[in-house]
Amino acid sequence: MEHPCGHSTVRDLSDRPADRRAGFARWLADRDCTDCWKASREANTESKEEWLAARRAEEQQAATEWAEKFGMPPLEGPERALDWGRRSRHQLMTAAHTALVIEGSWDETDWAALEEKARSVTRAGWWIDQRDAEGSDVVELLDAAAEQDRGTENPFR
């Protein structure tokens, strides 16, 4: 078989039924050889990992800046969950602002009250668990947050 990558290979097709050999041979001939396919896949994995790391860094920077700007407290939990929790909190609260204030009928007073509720939930795992929720559900979710999800209240914030 001649492959688009320029290599030639020999493939035993005797293990295939006779009526399926020609179609399979055409399919194989339309693809790169095994060595080129593996090399391409490994190269793509590295670029995907680099892209994902860059994307996570951007999201983390945005979450950190947002938390500082709006006075969100640090999250509590295992070290490996903190970054994920901060990103999840930022994404969920941003979606909530869009759904309730920008697209909805809330005013800034309503939003300020919701932000206060969000500040009280400091367990990173809670935010991670809610990461797939709709922005419009945040009010109900924050009301349902259990005592163990809330940090100790700081009256001198």
N, CA, C and O atoms as a GROMACS GRO file, in nm:
protein
  628
    1MET      N    1   0.083  -0.119   0.000
    1MET     CA    2   0.000   0.000   0.000
    1MET      C    3   0.087   0.125   0.000
    1MET      O    4   0.190   0.131   0.067
    2GLU      N    5   0.044   0.222  -0.075
    2GLU     CA    6   0.109   0.354  -0.074
    2GLU      C    7   0.024   0.446   0.014
    2GLU      O    8  -0.096   0.459  -0.008
    3HIS      N    9   0.087   0.508   0.114
    3HIS     CA   10   0.016   0.597   0.206
    3HIS      C   11   0.039   0.743   0.168
    3HIS      O   12   0.138   0.775   0.102
    4PRO      N   13  -0.051   0.833   0.208
    4PRO     CA   14  -0.035   0.976   0.177
    4PRO      C   15   0.094   1.036   0.235
    4PRO      O   16   0.143   1.138   0.185
    5CYS      N   17   0.148   0.974   0.339
    5CYS     CA   18   0.271   1.024   0.399
    5CYS      C   19   0.393   0.992   0.313
    5CYS      O   20   0.503   1.042   0.340
    6GLY      N   21   0.374   0.909   0.208
    6GLY     CA   22   0.483   0.876   0.118
    6GLY      C   23   0.545   0.740   0.145
    6GLY      O   24   0.627   0.694   0.066
    7HIS      N   25   0.508   0.674   0.252
    7HIS     CA   26   0.562   0.543   0.285
    7HIS      C   27   0.479   0.432   0.222
    7HIS      O   28   0.361   0.449   0.192
    8SER      N   29   0.544   0.320   0.202
    8SER     CA   30   0.478   0.200   0.152
    8SER      C   31   0.479   0.095   0.261
    8SER      O   32   0.577   0.082   0.334
    9THR      N   33   0.371   0.021   0.272
    9THR     CA   34   0.365  -0.087   0.370
    9THR      C   35   0.302  -0.210   0.306
    9THR      O   36   0.232  -0.202   0.206
   10VAL      N   37   0.331  -0.322   0.367
   10VAL     CA   38   0.271  -0.449   0.326
   10VAL      C   39   0.186  -0.495   0.443
   10VAL      O   40   0.232  -0.501   0.557
   11ARG      N   41   0.061  -0.528   0.414
   11ARG     CA   42  -0.031  -0.567   0.520
   11ARG      C   43  -0.101  -0.695   0.480
   11ARG      O   44  -0.158  -0.705   0.371
   12ASP      N   45  -0.096  -0.794   0.568
   12ASP     CA   46  -0.164  -0.921   0.545
   12ASP      C   47  -0.312  -0.903   0.578
   12ASP      O   48  -0.348  -0.877   0.693
   13LEU      N   49  -0.398  -0.917   0.479
   13LEU     CA   50  -0.541  -0.901   0.497
   13LEU      C   51  -0.616  -1.034   0.499
   13LEU      O   52  -0.738  -1.037   0.485
   14SER      N   53  -0.543  -1.144   0.516
   14SER     CA   54  -0.606  -1.276   0.512
   14SER      C   55  -0.697  -1.299   0.632
   14SER      O   56  -0.780  -1.391   0.630
   15ASP      N   57  -0.684  -1.220   0.736
   15ASP     CA   58  -0.770  -1.237   0.853
   15ASP      C   59  -0.908  -1.172   0.833
   15ASP      O   60  -0.996  -1.187   0.918
   16ARG      N   61  -0.926  -1.099   0.724
   16ARG     CA   62  -1.052  -1.032   0.692
   16ARG      C   63  -1.132  -1.118   0.594
   16ARG      O   64  -1.075  -1.188   0.512
   17PRO      N   65  -1.265  -1.111   0.604
   17PRO     CA   66  -1.346  -1.182   0.504
   17PRO      C   67  -1.313  -1.128   0.365
   17PRO      O   68  -1.281  -1.011   0.349
   18ALA      N   69  -1.322  -1.214   0.266
   18ALA     CA   70  -1.283  -1.178   0.129
   18ALA      C   71  -1.360  -1.057   0.077
   18ALA      O   72  -1.303  -0.974   0.006
   19ASP      N   73  -1.487  -1.045   0.113
   19ASP     CA   74  -1.566  -0.934   0.059
   19ASP      C   75  -1.537  -0.800   0.129
   19ASP      O   76  -1.591  -0.697   0.089
   20ARG      N   77  -1.453  -0.802   0.231
   20ARG     CA   78  -1.421  -0.677   0.301
   20ARG      C   79  -1.275  -0.635   0.285
   20ARG      O   80  -1.235  -0.530   0.335
   21ARG      N   81  -1.196  -0.714   0.218
   21ARG     CA   82  -1.054  -0.683   0.204
   21ARG      C   83  -1.030  -0.559   0.118
   21ARG      O   84  -0.949  -0.475   0.156
   22ALA      N   85  -1.095  -0.546   0.006
   22ALA     CA   86  -1.070  -0.435  -0.086
   22ALA      C   87  -1.106  -0.302  -0.022
   22ALA      O   88  -1.032  -0.204  -0.033
   23GLY      N   89  -1.221  -0.297   0.046
   23GLY     CA   90  -1.263  -0.174   0.112
   23GLY      C   91  -1.169  -0.135   0.224
   23GLY      O   92  -1.137  -0.017   0.241
   24PHE      N   93  -1.122  -0.234   0.302
   24PHE     CA   94  -1.030  -0.206   0.410
   24PHE      C   95  -0.895  -0.159   0.355
   24PHE      O   96  -0.832  -0.069   0.411
   25ALA      N   97  -0.851  -0.220   0.246
   25ALA     CA   98  -0.725  -0.179   0.184
   25ALA      C   99  -0.733  -0.035   0.134
   25ALA      O  100  -0.638   0.041   0.151
   26ARG      N  101  -0.845   0.005   0.074
   26ARG     CA  102  -0.863   0.146   0.032
   26ARG      C  103  -0.861   0.239   0.153
   26ARG      O  104  -0.799   0.345   0.149
   27TRP      N  105  -0.928   0.198   0.259
   27TRP     CA  106  -0.932   0.280   0.380
   27TRP      C  107  -0.790   0.299   0.436
   27TRP      O  108  -0.752   0.410   0.472
   28LEU      N  109  -0.714   0.191   0.443
   28LEU     CA  110  -0.576   0.199   0.493
   28LEU      C  111  -0.490   0.289   0.404
   28LEU      O  112  -0.408   0.366   0.454
   29ALA      N  113  -0.509   0.278   0.274
   29ALA     CA  114  -0.428   0.356   0.179
   29ALA      C  115  -0.458   0.505   0.188
   29ALA      O  116  -0.375   0.586   0.146
   30ASP      N  117  -0.573   0.542   0.240
   30ASP     CA  118  -0.608   0.684   0.256
   30ASP      C  119  -0.550   0.745   0.384
   30ASP      O  120  -0.564   0.865   0.407
   31ARG      N  121  -0.485   0.664   0.467
   31ARG     CA  122  -0.430   0.712   0.593
   31ARG      C  123  -0.278   0.701   0.594
   31ARG      O  124  -0.219   0.624   0.519
   32ASP      N  125  -0.216   0.781   0.683
   32ASP     CA  126  -0.071   0.772   0.700
   32ASP      C  127  -0.035   0.634   0.754
   32ASP      O  128  -0.119   0.565   0.813
   33CYS      N  129   0.089   0.595   0.733
   33CYS     CA  130   0.135   0.467   0.785
   33CYS      C  131   0.134   0.471   0.938
   33CYS      O  132   0.123   0.578   0.997
   34THR      N  133   0.145   0.358   0.999
   34THR     CA  134   0.136   0.348   1.145
   34THR      C  135   0.241   0.434   1.214
   34THR      O  136   0.209   0.503   1.311
   35ASP      N  137   0.365   0.432   1.167
   35ASP     CA  138   0.471   0.510   1.231
   35ASP      C  139   0.443   0.660   1.222
   35ASP      O  140   0.463   0.732   1.320
   36CYS      N  141   0.398   0.708   1.108
   36CYS     CA  142   0.367   0.851   1.093
   36CYS      C  143   0.245   0.890   1.175
   36CYS      O  144   0.240   0.998   1.233
   37TRP      N  145   0.147   0.801   1.181
   37TRP     CA  146   0.027   0.828   1.260
   37TRP      C  147   0.064   0.840   1.408
   37TRP      O  148   0.017   0.931   1.476
   38LYS      N  149   0.147   0.748   1.458
   38LYS     CA  150   0.189   0.753   1.598
   38LYS      C  151   0.268   0.880   1.626
   38LYS      O  152   0.248   0.945   1.729
   39ALA      N  153   0.359   0.916   1.537
   39ALA     CA  154   0.439   1.037   1.556
   39ALA      C  155   0.351   1.161   1.558
   39ALA      O  156   0.372   1.251   1.639
   40SER      N  157   0.254   1.166   1.470
   40SER     CA  158   0.162   1.279   1.465
   40SER      C  159   0.078   1.285   1.592
   40SER      O  160   0.055   1.394   1.645
   41ARG      N  161   0.034   1.173   1.640
   41ARG     CA  162  -0.047   1.168   1.761
   41ARG      C  163   0.032   1.214   1.883
   41ARG      O  164  -0.020   1.289   1.965
   42GLU      N  165   0.157   1.171   1.895
   42GLU     CA  166   0.241   1.213   2.007
   42GLU      C  167   0.268   1.363   2.002
   42GLU      O  168   0.268   1.430   2.105
   43ALA      N  169   0.291   1.415   1.883
   43ALA     CA  170   0.316   1.558   1.868
   43ALA      C  171   0.191   1.638   1.905
   43ALA      O  172   0.201   1.741   1.972
   44ASN      N  173   0.074   1.590   1.864
   44ASN     CA  174  -0.051   1.658   1.898
   44ASN      C  175  -0.078   1.654   2.046
   44ASN      O  176  -0.132   1.750   2.101
   45THR      N  177  -0.042   1.544   2.113
   45THR     CA  178  -0.064   1.534   2.257
   45THR      C  179   0.014   1.642   2.329
   45THR      O  180  -0.037   1.706   2.420
   46GLU      N  181   0.138   1.661   2.288
   46GLU     CA  182   0.220   1.764   2.353
   46GLU      C  183   0.162   1.903   2.330
   46GLU      O  184   0.157   1.984   2.422
   47SER      N  185   0.118   1.930   2.208
   47SER     CA  186   0.063   2.062   2.181
   47SER      C  187  -0.070   2.081   2.254
   47SER      O  188  -0.100   2.191   2.299
   48LYS      N  189  -0.150   1.975   2.266
   48LYS     CA  190  -0.275   1.984   2.341
   48LYS      C  191  -0.246   2.010   2.488
   48LYS      O  192  -0.315   2.091   2.551
   49GLU      N  193  -0.146   1.943   2.542
   49GLU     CA  194  -0.110   1.964   2.682
   49GLU      C  195  -0.060   2.105   2.705
   49GLU      O  196  -0.092   2.168   2.806
   50GLU      N  197   0.020   2.156   2.612
   50GLU     CA  198   0.068   2.294   2.624
   50GLU      C  199  -0.048   2.392   2.613
   50GLU      O  200  -0.055   2.488   2.689
   51TRP      N  201  -0.140   2.368   2.520
   51TRP     CA  202  -0.256   2.455   2.504
   51TRP      C  203  -0.342   2.453   2.630
   51TRP      O  204  -0.386   2.558   2.677
   52LEU      N  205  -0.364   2.334   2.684
   52LEU     CA  206  -0.446   2.321   2.805
   52LEU      C  207  -0.380   2.391   2.923
   52LEU      O  208  -0.448   2.458   3.000
   53ALA      N  209  -0.251   2.376   2.938
   53ALA     CA  210  -0.180   2.444   3.048
   53ALA      C  211  -0.190   2.595   3.033
   53ALA      O  212  -0.211   2.665   3.132
   54ALA      N  213  -0.176   2.646   2.912
   54ALA     CA  214  -0.187   2.790   2.889
   54ALA      C  215  -0.329   2.837   2.918
   54ALA      O  216  -0.349   2.943   2.978
   55ARG      N  217  -0.427   2.760   2.876
   55ARG     CA  218  -0.567   2.795   2.900
   55ARG      C  219  -0.598   2.798   3.050
   55ARG      O  220  -0.664   2.890   3.098
   56ARG      N  221  -0.550   2.698   3.123
   56ARG     CA  222  -0.571   2.694   3.268
   56ARG      C  223  -0.503   2.812   3.336
   56ARG      O  224  -0.558   2.869   3.431
   57ALA      N  225  -0.386   2.849   3.290
   57ALA     CA  226  -0.316   2.964   3.348
   57ALA      C  227  -0.395   3.093   3.324
   57ALA      O  228  -0.406   3.177   3.415
   58GLU      N  229  -0.450   3.110   3.205
   58GLU     CA  230  -0.533   3.228   3.174
   58GLU      C  231  -0.657   3.231   3.264
   58GLU      O  232  -0.692   3.335   3.320
   59GLU      N  233  -0.724   3.116   3.276
   59GLU     CA  234  -0.844   3.109   3.358
   59GLU      C  235  -0.811   3.138   3.504
   59GLU      O  236  -0.887   3.206   3.574
   60GLN      N  237  -0.698   3.086   3.549
   60GLN     CA  238  -0.657   3.107   3.688
   60GLN      C  239  -0.627   3.253   3.714
   60GLN      O  240  -0.664   3.307   3.818
   61GLN      N  241  -0.560   3.318   3.621
   61GLN     CA  242  -0.529   3.460   3.635
   61GLN      C  243  -0.658   3.542   3.640
   61GLN      O  244  -0.671   3.632   3.722
   62ALA      N  245  -0.753   3.511   3.553
   62ALA     CA  246  -0.881   3.583   3.552
   62ALA      C  247  -0.956   3.561   3.682
   62ALA      O  248  -1.015   3.655   3.736
   63ALA      N  249  -0.955   3.439   3.734
   63ALA     CA  250  -1.024   3.409   3.860
   63ALA      C  251  -0.959   3.482   3.977
   63ALA      O  252  -1.029   3.532   4.066
   64THR      N  253  -0.828   3.489   3.978
   64THR     CA  254  -0.757   3.558   4.086
   64THR      C  255  -0.786   3.708   4.083
   64THR      O  256  -0.813   3.769   4.186
   65GLU      N  257  -0.780   3.767   3.964
   65GLU     CA  258  -0.808   3.910   3.952
   65GLU      C  259  -0.952   3.940   3.991
   65GLU      O  260  -0.978   4.040   4.058
   66TRP      N  261  -1.045   3.856   3.951
   66TRP     CA  262  -1.186   3.875   3.984
   66TRP      C  263  -1.206   3.866   4.135
   66TRP      O  264  -1.275   3.950   4.192
   67ALA      N  265  -1.146   3.765   4.199
   67ALA     CA  266  -1.162   3.748   4.343
   67ALA      C  267  -1.108   3.868   4.420
   67ALA      O  268  -1.170   3.913   4.517
   68GLU      N  269  -0.995   3.920   4.377
   68GLU     CA  270  -0.938   4.038   4.442
   68GLU      C  271  -1.027   4.161   4.420
   68GLU      O  272  -1.051   4.238   4.513
   69LYS      N  273  -1.075   4.179   4.298
   69LYS     CA  274  -1.157   4.296   4.266
   69LYS      C  275  -1.287   4.299   4.345
   69LYS      O  276  -1.331   4.405   4.388
   70PHE      N  277  -1.349   4.183   4.365
   70PHE     CA  278  -1.479   4.177   4.431
   70PHE      C  279  -1.472   4.128   4.575
   70PHE      O  280  -1.575   4.095   4.633
   71GLY      N  281  -1.353   4.123   4.632
   71GLY     CA  282  -1.338   4.089   4.774
   71GLY      C  283  -1.382   3.949   4.811
   71GLY      O  284  -1.435   3.928   4.920
   72MET      N  285  -1.359   3.853   4.724
   72MET     CA  286  -1.394   3.715   4.755
   72MET      C  287  -1.287   3.655   4.846
   72MET      O  288  -1.168   3.675   4.822
   73PRO      N  289  -1.328   3.583   4.949
   73PRO     CA  290  -1.231   3.526   5.042
   73PRO      C  291  -1.156   3.409   4.980
   73PRO      O  292  -1.202   3.350   4.882
   74PRO      N  293  -1.042   3.375   5.037
   74PRO     CA  294  -0.970   3.257   4.989
   74PRO      C  295  -1.055   3.132   5.014
   74PRO      O  296  -1.133   3.126   5.109
   75LEU      N  297  -1.038   3.034   4.931
   75LEU     CA  298  -1.110   2.909   4.948
   75LEU      C  299  -1.031   2.815   5.038
   75LEU      O  300  -0.910   2.826   5.051
   76GLU      N  301  -1.104   2.722   5.098
   76GLU     CA  302  -1.043   2.623   5.187
   76GLU      C  303  -1.058   2.485   5.125
   76GLU      O  304  -1.155   2.458   5.054
   77GLY      N  305  -0.963   2.400   5.152
   77GLY     CA  306  -0.970   2.263   5.102
   77GLY      C  307  -0.831   2.212   5.070
   77GLY      O  308  -0.732   2.278   5.098
   78PRO      N  309  -0.825   2.093   5.012
   78PRO     CA  310  -0.695   2.037   4.974
   78PRO      C  311  -0.625   2.126   4.871
   78PRO      O  312  -0.692   2.188   4.787
   79GLU      N  313  -0.497   2.133   4.877
   79GLU     CA  314  -0.418   2.220   4.789
   79GLU      C  315  -0.451   2.196   4.642
   79GLU      O  316  -0.462   2.291   4.565
   80ARG      N  317  -0.467   2.072   4.602
   80ARG     CA  318  -0.492   2.041   4.461
   80ARG      C  319  -0.630   2.086   4.415
   80ARG      O  320  -0.654   2.096   4.295
   81ALA      N  321  -0.722   2.115   4.509
   81ALA     CA  322  -0.857   2.158   4.471
   81ALA      C  323  -0.872   2.310   4.469
   81ALA      O  324  -0.970   2.360   4.415
   82LEU      N  325  -0.779   2.383   4.525
   82LEU     CA  326  -0.797   2.527   4.540
   82LEU      C  327  -0.804   2.601   4.407
   82LEU      O  328  -0.894   2.682   4.387
   83ASP      N  329  -0.711   2.575   4.316
   83ASP     CA  330  -0.713   2.643   4.186
   83ASP      C  331  -0.840   2.610   4.109
   83ASP      O  332  -0.903   2.697   4.050
   84TRP      N  333  -0.877   2.482   4.110
   84TRP     CA  334  -0.996   2.438   4.040
   84TRP      C  335  -1.120   2.503   4.102
   84TRP      O  336  -1.211   2.546   4.031
   85GLY      N  337  -1.123   2.511   4.234
   85GLY     CA  338  -1.234   2.574   4.303
   85GLY      C  339  -1.245   2.723   4.270
   85GLY      O  340  -1.355   2.774   4.250
   86ARG      N  341  -1.131   2.792   4.265
   86ARG     CA  342  -1.132   2.935   4.230
   86ARG      C  343  -1.183   2.956   4.088
   86ARG      O  344  -1.263   3.047   4.063
   87ARG      N  345  -1.136   2.873   3.995
   87ARG     CA  346  -1.185   2.885   3.857
   87ARG      C  347  -1.334   2.855   3.849
   87ARG      O  348  -1.407   2.926   3.779
   88SER      N  349  -1.380   2.753   3.919
   88SER     CA  350  -1.522   2.716   3.917
   88SER      C  351  -1.607   2.827   3.977
   88SER      O  352  -1.713   2.859   3.924
   89ARG      N  353  -1.562   2.886   4.088
   89ARG     CA  354  -1.637   2.995   4.150
   89ARG      C  355  -1.647   3.113   4.055
   89ARG      O  356  -1.755   3.170   4.038
   90HIS      N  357  -1.537   3.149   3.993
   90HIS     CA  358  -1.537   3.262   3.900
   90HIS      C  359  -1.631   3.237   3.783
   90HIS      O  360  -1.711   3.324   3.748
   91GLN      N  361  -1.622   3.119   3.723
   91GLN     CA  362  -1.706   3.088   3.607
   91GLN      C  363  -1.854   3.085   3.644
   91GLN      O  364  -1.938   3.133   3.568
   92LEU      N  365  -1.886   3.028   3.759
   92LEU     CA  366  -2.026   3.020   3.799
   92LEU      C  367  -2.082   3.157   3.835
   92LEU      O  368  -2.195   3.189   3.798
   93MET      N  369  -2.005   3.238   3.906
   93MET     CA  370  -2.055   3.370   3.943
   93MET      C  371  -2.064   3.461   3.820
   93MET      O  372  -2.154   3.545   3.813
   94THR      N  373  -1.974   3.446   3.726
   94THR     CA  374  -1.982   3.524   3.602
   94THR      C  375  -2.107   3.484   3.523
   94THR      O  376  -2.177   3.569   3.468
   95ALA      N  377  -2.135   3.354   3.517
   95ALA     CA  378  -2.256   3.306   3.448
   95ALA      C  379  -2.381   3.356   3.520
   95ALA      O  380  -2.480   3.390   3.456
   96ALA      N  381  -2.377   3.359   3.653
   96ALA     CA  382  -2.491   3.408   3.730
   96ALA      C  383  -2.514   3.556   3.704
   96ALA      O  384  -2.629   3.598   3.687
   97HIS      N  385  -2.409   3.635   3.699
   97HIS     CA  386  -2.423   3.778   3.673
   97HIS      C  387  -2.484   3.801   3.535
   97HIS      O  388  -2.572   3.886   3.518
   98THR      N  389  -2.439   3.726   3.440
   98THR     CA  390  -2.494   3.739   3.305
   98THR      C  391  -2.643   3.703   3.304
   98THR      O  392  -2.724   3.777   3.248
   99ALA      N  393  -2.678   3.590   3.366
   99ALA     CA  394  -2.817   3.543   3.363
   99ALA      C  395  -2.910   3.631   3.444
   99ALA      O  396  -3.023   3.657   3.402
  100LEU      N  397  -2.864   3.678   3.560
  100LEU     CA  398  -2.955   3.749   3.651
  100LEU      C  399  -2.956   3.900   3.633
  100LEU      O  400  -3.061   3.963   3.645
  101VAL      N  401  -2.840   3.958   3.603
  101VAL     CA  402  -2.832   4.104   3.594
  101VAL      C  403  -2.836   4.152   3.449
  101VAL      O  404  -2.920   4.234   3.412
  102ILE      N  405  -2.746   4.100   3.368
  102ILE     CA  406  -2.736   4.148   3.230
  102ILE      C  407  -2.858   4.106   3.149
  102ILE      O  408  -2.920   4.189   3.082
  103GLU      N  409  -2.893   3.977   3.153
  103GLU     CA  410  -3.006   3.927   3.077
  103GLU      C  411  -3.136   3.925   3.158
  103GLU      O  412  -3.245   3.918   3.101
  104GLY      N  413  -3.123   3.930   3.290
  104GLY     CA  414  -3.240   3.922   3.377
  104GLY      C  415  -3.285   4.059   3.425
  104GLY      O  416  -3.252   4.162   3.366
  105SER      N  417  -3.361   4.058   3.533
  105SER     CA  418  -3.420   4.182   3.584
  105SER      C  419  -3.360   4.228   3.716
  105SER      O  420  -3.414   4.319   3.780
  106TRP      N  421  -3.250   4.168   3.759
  106TRP     CA  422  -3.189   4.206   3.886
  106TRP      C  423  -3.121   4.341   3.874
  106TRP      O  424  -3.071   4.379   3.768
  107ASP      N  425  -3.120   4.413   3.988
  107ASP     CA  426  -3.043   4.537   3.994
  107ASP      C  427  -2.918   4.511   4.080
  107ASP      O  428  -2.897   4.400   4.127
  108GLU      N  429  -2.838   4.613   4.098
  108GLU     CA  430  -2.712   4.597   4.171
  108GLU      C  431  -2.734   4.563   4.319
  108GLU      O  432  -2.648   4.497   4.379
  109THR      N  433  -2.844   4.605   4.377
  109THR     CA  434  -2.874   4.571   4.517
  109THR      C  435  -2.896   4.421   4.532
  109THR      O  436  -2.843   4.358   4.623
  110ASP      N  437  -2.975   4.364   4.440
  110ASP     CA  438  -2.998   4.219   4.442
  110ASP      C  439  -2.867   4.144   4.423
  110ASP      O  440  -2.840   4.045   4.491
  111TRP      N  441  -2.787   4.193   4.331
  111TRP     CA  442  -2.659   4.126   4.302
  111TRP      C  443  -2.565   4.134   4.422
  111TRP      O  444  -2.496   4.037   4.452
  112ALA      N  445  -2.560   4.247   4.489
  112ALA     CA  446  -2.473   4.263   4.606
  112ALA      C  447  -2.510   4.163   4.715
  112ALA      O  448  -2.421   4.109   4.782
  113ALA      N  449  -2.638   4.138   4.734
  113ALA     CA  450  -2.682   4.040   4.834
  113ALA      C  451  -2.636   3.899   4.796
  113ALA      O  452  -2.594   3.821   4.881
  114LEU      N  453  -2.644   3.868   4.668
  114LEU     CA  454  -2.598   3.736   4.622
  114LEU      C  455  -2.446   3.723   4.638
  114LEU      O  456  -2.398   3.616   4.677
  115GLU      N  457  -2.373   3.828   4.609
  115GLU     CA  458  -2.227   3.823   4.629
  115GLU      C  459  -2.192   3.795   4.774
  115GLU      O  460  -2.098   3.721   4.802
  116GLU      N  461  -2.267   3.853   4.866
  116GLU     CA  462  -2.242   3.827   5.009
  116GLU      C  463  -2.263   3.680   5.042
  116GLU      O  464  -2.185   3.621   5.116
  117LYS      N  465  -2.367   3.620   4.986
  117LYS     CA  466  -2.390   3.477   5.007
  117LYS      C  467  -2.274   3.396   4.949
  117LYS      O  468  -2.228   3.300   5.010
  118ALA      N  469  -2.229   3.437   4.832
  118ALA     CA  470  -2.117   3.365   4.768
  118ALA      C  471  -1.990   3.376   4.851
  118ALA      O  472  -1.912   3.281   4.858
  119ARG      N  473  -1.969   3.490   4.915
  119ARG     CA  474  -1.850   3.507   5.000
  119ARG      C  475  -1.852   3.413   5.119
  119ARG      O  476  -1.746   3.375   5.171
  120SER      N  477  -1.971   3.374   5.163
  120SER     CA  478  -1.979   3.288   5.281
  120SER      C  479  -1.944   3.143   5.250
  120SER      O  480  -1.913   3.067   5.342
  121VAL      N  481  -1.948   3.103   5.124
  121VAL     CA  482  -1.916   2.964   5.086
  121VAL      C  483  -1.769   2.959   5.047
  121VAL      O  484  -1.729   3.006   4.940
  122THR      N  485  -1.690   2.901   5.135
  122THR     CA  486  -1.545   2.903   5.114
  122THR      C  487  -1.485   2.764   5.089
  122THR      O  488  -1.363   2.752   5.073
  123ARG      N  489  -1.566   2.661   5.087
  123ARG     CA  490  -1.513   2.527   5.061
  123ARG      C  491  -1.496   2.510   4.911
  123ARG      O  492  -1.594   2.515   4.836
  124ALA      N  493  -1.373   2.489   4.867
  124ALA     CA  494  -1.342   2.474   4.724
  124ALA      C  495  -1.424   2.362   4.661
  124ALA      O  496  -1.471   2.375   4.548
  125GLY      N  497  -1.440   2.252   4.732
  125GLY     CA  498  -1.515   2.138   4.680
  125GLY      C  499  -1.659   2.171   4.646
  125GLY      O  500  -1.716   2.115   4.552
  126TRP      N  501  -1.720   2.263   4.722
  126TRP     CA  502  -1.858   2.302   4.692
  126TRP      C  503  -1.865   2.368   4.556
  126TRP      O  504  -1.954   2.337   4.477
  127TRP      N  505  -1.772   2.459   4.529
  127TRP     CA  506  -1.771   2.528   4.400
  127TRP      C  507  -1.742   2.432   4.286
  127TRP      O  508  -1.800   2.444   4.178
  128ILE      N  509  -1.653   2.338   4.310
  128ILE     CA  510  -1.622   2.237   4.207
  128ILE      C  511  -1.746   2.153   4.178
  128ILE      O  512  -1.775   2.124   4.062
  129ASP      N  513  -1.818   2.114   4.283
  129ASP     CA  514  -1.938   2.033   4.264
  129ASP      C  515  -2.045   2.106   4.184
  129ASP      O  516  -2.126   2.042   4.116
  130GLN      N  517  -2.047   2.238   4.190
  130GLN     CA  518  -2.150   2.317   4.121
  130GLN      C  519  -2.106   2.363   3.982
  130GLN      O  520  -2.180   2.436   3.916
  131ARG      N  521  -1.989   2.323   3.937
  131ARG     CA  522  -1.929   2.378   3.814
  131ARG      C  523  -2.014   2.363   3.689
  131ARG      O  524  -2.000   2.443   3.596
  132ASP      N  525  -2.102   2.265   3.684
  132ASP     CA  526  -2.186   2.244   3.566
  132ASP      C  527  -2.323   2.308   3.578
  132ASP      O  528  -2.406   2.294   3.488
  133ALA      N  529  -2.347   2.378   3.687
  133ALA     CA  530  -2.479   2.439   3.709
  133ALA      C  531  -2.499   2.560   3.618
  133ALA      O  532  -2.403   2.620   3.570
  134GLU      N  533  -2.624   2.594   3.596
  134GLU     CA  534  -2.660   2.713   3.518
  134GLU      C  535  -2.644   2.835   3.608
  134GLU      O  536  -2.664   2.827   3.729
  135GLY      N  537  -2.610   2.948   3.549
  135GLY     CA  538  -2.595   3.071   3.625
  135GLY      C  539  -2.721   3.111   3.698
  135GLY      O  540  -2.715   3.166   3.808
  136SER      N  541  -2.836   3.083   3.639
  136SER     CA  542  -2.963   3.119   3.701
  136SER      C  543  -2.994   3.034   3.824
  136SER      O  544  -3.084   3.068   3.900
  137ASP      N  545  -2.923   2.924   3.844
  137ASP     CA  546  -2.945   2.836   3.959
  137ASP      C  547  -2.862   2.874   4.081
  137ASP      O  548  -2.878   2.813   4.187
  138VAL      N  549  -2.776   2.971   4.069
  138VAL     CA  550  -2.683   3.005   4.178
  138VAL      C  551  -2.756   3.047   4.305
  138VAL      O  552  -2.714   3.012   4.415
  139VAL      N  553  -2.864   3.121   4.290
  139VAL     CA  554  -2.940   3.165   4.409
  139VAL      C  555  -2.983   3.045   4.491
  139VAL      O  556  -2.959   3.040   4.611
  140GLU      N  557  -3.046   2.949   4.427
  140GLU     CA  558  -3.094   2.830   4.496
  140GLU      C  559  -2.978   2.747   4.552
  140GLU      O  560  -2.987   2.695   4.662
  141LEU      N  561  -2.871   2.736   4.477
  141LEU     CA  562  -2.756   2.658   4.522
  141LEU      C  563  -2.691   2.720   4.645
  141LEU      O  564  -2.656   2.649   4.739
  142LEU      N  565  -2.676   2.852   4.645
  142LEU     CA  566  -2.615   2.918   4.761
  142LEU      C  567  -2.705   2.908   4.884
  142LEU      O  568  -2.656   2.894   4.996
  143ASP      N  569  -2.836   2.913   4.863
  143ASP     CA  570  -2.929   2.897   4.975
  143ASP      C  571  -2.920   2.756   5.033
  143ASP      O  572  -2.939   2.737   5.153
  144ALA      N  573  -2.891   2.659   4.949
  144ALA     CA  574  -2.885   2.520   4.992
  144ALA      C  575  -2.748   2.479   5.048
  144ALA      O  576  -2.733   2.368   5.099
  145ALA      N  577  -2.650   2.566   5.038
  145ALA     CA  578  -2.516   2.530   5.086
  145ALA      C  579  -2.522   2.497   5.235
  145ALA      O  580  -2.583   2.570   5.313
  146ALA      N  581  -2.459   2.389   5.272
  146ALA     CA  582  -2.462   2.341   5.410
  146ALA      C  583  -2.362   2.419   5.495
  146ALA      O  584  -2.277   2.492   5.445
  147GLU      N  585  -2.376   2.402   5.624
  147GLU     CA  586  -2.289   2.474   5.719
  147GLU      C  587  -2.142   2.439   5.697
  147GLU      O  588  -2.055   2.525   5.712
  148GLN      N  589  -2.113   2.313   5.662
  148GLN     CA  590  -1.972   2.275   5.641
  148GLN      C  591  -1.912   2.339   5.516
  148GLN      O  592  -1.790   2.340   5.500
  149ASP      N  593  -1.998   2.392   5.427
  149ASP     CA  594  -1.950   2.459   5.306
  149ASP      C  595  -1.915   2.606   5.334
  149ASP      O  596  -1.845   2.670   5.256
  150ARG      N  597  -1.963   2.656   5.444
  150ARG     CA  598  -1.942   2.796   5.479
  150ARG      C  599  -1.823   2.809   5.572
  150ARG      O  600  -1.801   2.727   5.662
  151GLY      N  601  -1.746   2.914   5.549
  151GLY     CA  602  -1.632   2.940   5.636
  151GLY      C  603  -1.677   3.015   5.760
  151GLY      O  604  -1.795   3.045   5.777
  152THR      N  605  -1.583   3.044   5.845
  152THR     CA  606  -1.616   3.125   5.962
  152THR      C  607  -1.636   3.267   5.917
  152THR      O  608  -1.555   3.321   5.841
  153GLU      N  609  -1.742   3.328   5.962
  153GLU     CA  610  -1.777   3.462   5.916
  153GLU      C  611  -1.684   3.564   5.977
  153GLU      O  612  -1.660   3.562   6.098
  154ASN      N  613  -1.631   3.654   5.896
  154ASN     CA  614  -1.544   3.760   5.941
  154ASN      C  615  -1.621   3.892   5.937
  154ASN      O  616  -1.644   3.945   5.828
  155PRO      N  617  -1.660   3.946   6.054
  155PRO     CA  618  -1.739   4.068   6.052
  155PRO      C  619  -1.657   4.191   6.015
  155PRO      O  620  -1.713   4.299   5.994
  156PHE      N  621  -1.525   4.177   6.007
  156PHE     CA  622  -1.438   4.291   5.978
  156PHE      C  623  -1.385   4.286   5.836
  156PHE      O  624  -1.277   4.338   5.809
  157ARG      N  625  -1.460   4.226   5.746
  157ARG     CA  626  -1.418   4.213   5.607
  157ARG      C  627  -1.398   4.348   5.544
  157ARG      O  628  -1.363   4.356   5.426
   0.00000   0.00000   0.00000
